[in-house]
Each structure stands twice: as structure tokens, then as C-alpha cells.
Amino acid sequence: MQIVIGILLLVVGVALPMGMLLWLSARLGRKPALAPLQVGLMLAFNGVAPVSLVTLGLGLVSQRVWAAPWIRTAALASGLAATLLLIGLVIARVAAPQRGDDG
């Protein structure tokens, strides 16, 4: 079961950046526009989250890889950074002024 979860994490880690960029390109064409802070946080999250998912997936697939201290450190650091960026995105979303569509 551990190997299956690891493979799923690898697949999600590879597909997430592509899917998020497609979503973001569609979202930028709609009103109200995203704030520059939100776009920056999303792009940063898009860069950090796949690193976390892929390193964790590799660690679950191969115990030999997980034994390397730099893999555990990379997985922990990127996971923490992704979590902080996600919290920042939520805070930026709540703090963003609600603008009506003045068409």
C-alpha cells in the first residue's frame, strides 16, 4: 500500500503544476482580476508543492532513497513551505477587497 501511495504522490506531483497553470491562465481572463500578491503566491505554491509531493513519493516508493538525509530534509522543508504558502493564499483571499463587476 505504501508503494501505491508513493506512486500516486509522484503522479500528482507531476500533474499539479500543469493543471494549476492551466487553471491560472483561465482564471486570469475573468473578472474580478486576481491581486498581484495572490498570483505570486500561487506561482510560488506551484513551484514548491510538486517538490514536496515528488520527494515524499520517492521516499515512500524506495526506502533506500528515504534513508538519505537530504531527501527527508527536502521533503520536510518543501512541505513546510507549501503549507505556509497555502496559508498565505487563504489569508490573501480573505483580506482581498470584494469588488463588484462594474462591467
Secondary structure, 3 states (H helix, E strand, C coil): CHHHHHHHHHHHHHHHHHHHHHHHHHHHCCCCCCCHHHHHHHHHHHHHHHHHHHHHHHHHHCHHHHCCHHHHHHHHHHHHHHHHHHHHHHHHHHHCCCCCCCC
